[in-house]
Amino acid sequence: MAEIDIFFGEYMMNKKNDLNQPTKTTAQISKHEYRKMLHALQVELVKLQRHFIKCNDKILIIFEGRDASGKDGTIKRIVQHLSPRETRIVALGKPSDRDQTVWYFQRYVPYLPAAQELVLFNRSWYNRAGVERVMGFCTDAEHEEFMDSVSEFEHMLVRSGIKLFKYYLDISKPEQKKRLNERMTDPLTQWKVSALDDQAIKKWKPYSLARNEMLARSHNTIAPWTIVRANDKYLTRLNVIKDMLNRLDYADKDDKLVLPDPRIVLTYDATYLKNDVLEP
């Protein structure tokens, strides 16, 4: 643990903390250092799970982002050593004919966490603000109804006792293209290949505009968005876990270990749409 503390201290000293600078972060961590830090953070996650089971907490974490932004890999590292009985991953497929006739949020309500549960949504109701909006899978009226009601819905969840976290993983166009190409050639990631992959690149700008509107209209103090600069997979995973742990209370927390890098994890601000913080 001493080696981890030394590495973490040196790592943070090498990062500039001035959020007014738009410069993108770059990887500064080796595979060996990544694995060592990940193990230490996963120990902290086990501490967290013991705590929220004891306290009957309900935790809901939403992951959004473009195709290949790293949602799967980040979620996998979070849950890797947690109890499967109290941990659930929700990744819903195409809505059924019945799903299309019910109240939009009704499809997601059965998957919300009960007491002692951690639930992670790999994409969520924000599909309506992203894929459905860009690909024409919903009408303008349906999209507007969603944007008008999503904050009220989330406020209800928070008032009910759910601890809600919303992460948007932001990657560059070249990085997305590289990762999508890797999917096509790696036999272990063939399950990720989608008919919409080509559209992710072709419709990059419409997805950017949809992202911007989604963040601007659904960010608030009760259910804020957290932006993660996700071009480096190692730093993305480590810093999302750190941010989660830093924001939740649990016994025997290693406070120094769980401080996220503020150049990678940022609370959304409207100025980010103008000052090159988000990928254009």
Phi, psi and omega in degrees: 000327178298320179296322179294317180298319179296313179300315183297319179297315179294321181298314181291326179294332181277355180261136174276134186260007181283105184287352177283346179274126185276358185305135180286147179284154175233160183292134177223039185216136179275167179297322179296314180295321178300312182296321179295315179293319180299317179300315180297320180289326178291330172298318178296323178297323177295320175301315180300316182296318176303320183291312185286337172292315180298323186264003180060034179286157175236118185239129179235125180239124180256130175244121175235164181154168179295166172305137177071021180279353176107015182296312181301311183295322179293314180298318180303317181288333178291315188269355192308320184241018178267159179293123181292342181291326182252009182233128180227139174253130180244119177222086186286146178271202181298135181295144178283174176300321179293317180305326183285351181255351184263169173308133190306315184286345183301326181297331185264338185303319181299343184262001180293153184287142167267180178302140178077011184246145168247122180240132179242121178266116173270090198073155190209206176298345178288000169306326181293332180272348183244267185302312183296321180295311185289320185271359178076025180276355174224161178277166176299321180294319178295320178296316181295320177299318178298310183297327179287334189249347188296320181293320177298318178300313181292326176297323176299318180298315181295318179296332180284353178109000178283133174269111190253129176235135180236116180247132171248117180269116188252121179236162180278163179297314178299323180292319178298315180299318179297315182292321179295323176294322179296324177302320185292333185256345182268116182296341181276350180242017181298332181294342180276344184293130184232154176295343181269358183301316180298324181290334180300322179279314183297326182254034181305311183294313176302323177294323177297316180296319178295318176301313182299317179293318179302311181295316184296324187265347182241005176271132177201172186291334181280320180228073185283159172267141171248125181267134178239120174285111198246022180292335176251118185297318182298311182291327176299308183299312182298316186282330172296315179298315178302315182297315176304308184296323181294327185270349179251145178271136173199161186287145173063035179290138173271093190298323180293324185291329191261015176281118180284159176284118183290353173273348181250320181248120185224139171288132184303142174221144183301333181292343181296338180286347185243340189249025171072021174284315177272147178295132185287000000 
